[in-house]
Amino acid sequence: MSDYSTFSVVLTGASKGLGEATARLLIDGGVGHLFCVSRSVNDDLVTLAQERGVDLRWTQCDLSDAPAASDVARAVCEACVTETAGTAILVNNAALLEPVARVGHLNPRDLISLHSVNTIAPALFADAFLAARTSRGDAISARIINISSGLGTRAMAGVGMYCMSKAALDMLTQAIQTEQEDQAAPVWVCSVSPGTVESHMQETLRAADAAHLRDRETFRELKRSGTLNTPQFSASKILSLLTRTDIDSGSILRVDSL
Ligand SMILES: NC(=O)c1ccc[n+]([C@@H]2O[C@H](COP(=O)([O-])OP(=O)(O)OC[C@H]3O[C@@H](n4cnc5c(N)ncnc54)[C@H](OP(=O)(O)O)[C@@H]3O)[C@@H](O)[C@H]2O)c1
């Protein structure tokens, strides 16, 4: 089992799916501090952390509310960076898939929510994280891991807004890398696609209206054939990025190549 005791981690979208699996592995590995952010709290994780003596702090926040997300980002990133005894980590994992609808059939409110959660919130957290590190004199080791998708580089009918948001997230990764590269102690940053992972998001894809999502049957077949990644598999690959020293900052990665 990995030892995460020297890491202090901010993890958005920790309540279910990939985020829950990531939090569980961090707790199992005795993570130093874990700051979880999502709308709902996962009580099983809270109990597990208590049993293992792990410092887990959960902040409930709807990340589609940008002013609220900004306040929470500043508070948790400041605590994460201030209290770390080793490396501070930000994992931007929370995301929304909906609206599953083609352009021309979009509800503006849903469109704004998706981009607020998938694009604006990660930028707010990255900004707060880097600002908190600078306030500590840029001395501490720090990494940002943005959970992206293969759909950030490949358009799919019916989820165009999700594709657009992940392309923007990948550009956030590259923008941070280019801004950090001339710093004395640059923060390492990457985007990583977790592959197709069995989760609430996949259930939504399997249940979508095929008139909008032409590839719906492909997602149903992935489930039928048992070829989806488990959240645990993808989470363990993603956590290997906490310590990898052979991958360039700014990389756009896939878990199946890790
Ligand atoms: N599953 C896949 O096949 C797949 C493929 C490629 C990429 N990904 C990426 O992997 C990451 C995790 O996805 P997943 O499959 O685990 O999805 P999921 O099961 O739907 O979980 C999404 C997480 O995001 C949080 N979240 C959603 N809306 C939020 C909001 N408005 N405010 C705060 N938190 C919110 C949810 O928490 P609450 O509901 O408690 O708020 C939940 O913890 C995402 O970035 C996704 O884009 C997934």
The ligand as an ORCA input file, in Angstrom:
! r2SCAN-3c Opt
* xyz 0 1
  N     -16.804      8.263    -15.833
  C     -16.142      8.356    -16.988
  O     -16.228      7.472    -17.863
  C     -15.233      9.532    -17.224
  C     -14.562      9.576    -18.460
  C     -13.705     10.634    -18.702
  C     -13.531     11.613    -17.738
  N     -14.217     11.548    -16.544
  C     -13.976     12.600    -15.567
  O     -13.701     12.022    -14.309
  C     -14.121     12.923    -13.267
  C     -14.998     12.189    -12.269
  O     -16.155     11.731    -12.969
  P     -17.092     10.560    -12.384
  O     -17.303      9.632    -13.505
  O     -16.576     10.059    -11.091
  O     -18.443     11.385    -12.181
  P     -19.589     11.281    -11.075
  O     -19.691      9.892    -10.539
  O     -20.762     11.901    -11.714
  O     -19.033     12.229     -9.890
  C     -18.924     13.600    -10.100
  C     -18.426     14.281     -8.836
  O     -18.457     15.705     -9.080
  C     -19.223     16.336     -8.069
  N     -20.005     17.440     -8.609
  C     -20.821     17.424     -9.685
  N     -21.464     18.591     -9.796
  C     -21.038     19.364     -8.777
  C     -21.347     20.675     -8.338
  N     -22.259     21.444     -8.973
  N     -20.724     21.164     -7.238
  C     -19.834     20.394     -6.563
  N     -19.495     19.166     -6.927
  C     -20.112     18.640     -8.017
  C     -20.163     15.255     -7.530
  O     -20.480     15.522     -6.164
  P     -21.941     15.979     -5.630
  O     -22.962     15.359     -6.532
  O     -21.952     15.495     -4.222
  O     -21.887     17.463     -5.708
  C     -19.309     13.993     -7.634
  O     -18.533     13.827     -6.481
  C     -14.825     14.075    -13.979
  O     -13.943     15.158    -14.134
  C     -15.180     13.496    -15.334
  O     -15.327     14.490    -16.320
  C     -15.054     10.522    -16.275
*
